[in-house]
Amino acid sequence: MLPPLIEEILSAGIRRENILILIATGLHRPAEGDELREVIGSEGVLRTIPIANHFARDREAHADLGRTARESLS
């Protein structure tokens, strides 16, 4: 799925160096090695596009954007 998506993004004028694949692991461990290869599914993408794991427990990496109008004030 990623190769055609990356090609579409590139053909729309987005430069390769401006693309990042973010693995949203939630509270699970990061995807690495063979598991990362399986998730990405393309050696070409794996070699040419930066890939990062998101760490949900890293509070310093997140920004509080405030409350929504629908959020209860409990």
C-alpha positions as CSV (number, residue, x, y, z in Angstrom):
1,M,0.0,0.0,0.0
2,L,2.8,2.4,0.8
3,P,4.7,2.5,-2.6
4,P,1.7,3.8,-4.6
5,L,0.9,6.3,-1.8
6,I,4.4,7.6,-1.7
7,E,4.5,7.9,-5.5
8,E,1.2,9.8,-5.4
9,I,2.6,12.2,-2.8
10,L,5.8,12.7,-4.8
11,S,3.8,13.3,-8.0
12,A,1.8,16.0,-6.2
13,G,5.1,17.9,-5.7
14,I,5.9,16.9,-2.1
15,R,9.7,16.4,-1.8
16,R,11.0,13.1,-0.5
17,E,12.8,14.8,2.3
18,N,9.5,16.2,3.5
19,I,7.9,12.8,4.0
20,L,8.0,10.9,7.3
21,I,6.2,7.7,8.0
22,L,5.1,7.7,11.7
23,I,4.3,4.3,13.2
24,A,1.6,4.9,15.8
25,T,2.3,2.2,18.3
26,G,0.0,3.5,21.0
27,L,1.3,2.0,24.2
28,H,3.0,-0.9,22.5
29,R,6.7,-1.3,22.0
30,P,8.3,0.2,18.9
31,A,8.4,-1.7,15.6
32,E,12.0,-2.6,14.7
33,G,13.9,-5.0,12.5
34,D,11.9,-7.7,10.8
35,E,8.7,-6.5,12.4
36,L,9.3,-3.0,10.9
37,R,10.0,-4.6,7.5
38,E,6.6,-6.4,7.7
39,V,4.7,-3.3,8.8
40,I,6.2,-1.2,6.0
41,G,6.0,-4.0,3.4
42,S,8.5,-2.5,1.0
43,E,12.3,-2.5,1.0
44,G,12.3,0.5,-1.3
45,V,10.2,2.6,1.1
46,L,12.2,1.3,4.0
47,R,15.5,2.5,2.4
48,T,14.3,5.8,1.0
49,I,11.7,7.3,3.4
50,P,12.4,8.2,7.0
51,I,10.4,6.2,9.5
52,A,9.8,6.9,13.2
53,N,8.0,5.2,16.0
54,H,5.6,7.4,18.1
55,F,6.1,7.0,21.8
56,A,2.8,7.7,23.6
57,R,4.4,7.8,27.0
58,D,6.9,10.5,26.1
59,R,5.1,13.5,27.6
60,E,7.9,15.9,26.5
61,A,7.1,15.0,22.8
62,H,3.5,16.2,23.1
63,A,1.8,19.5,23.3
64,D,-1.4,20.3,25.3
65,L,-3.7,22.0,22.9
66,G,-6.4,22.7,25.5
67,R,-9.9,21.5,25.9
68,T,-12.5,21.0,23.2
69,A,-16.0,22.5,23.5
70,R,-17.4,18.9,23.9
71,E,-15.0,17.9,26.8
72,S,-16.7,17.8,30.1
73,L,-15.2,20.0,32.9
74,S,-15.0,17.2,35.5
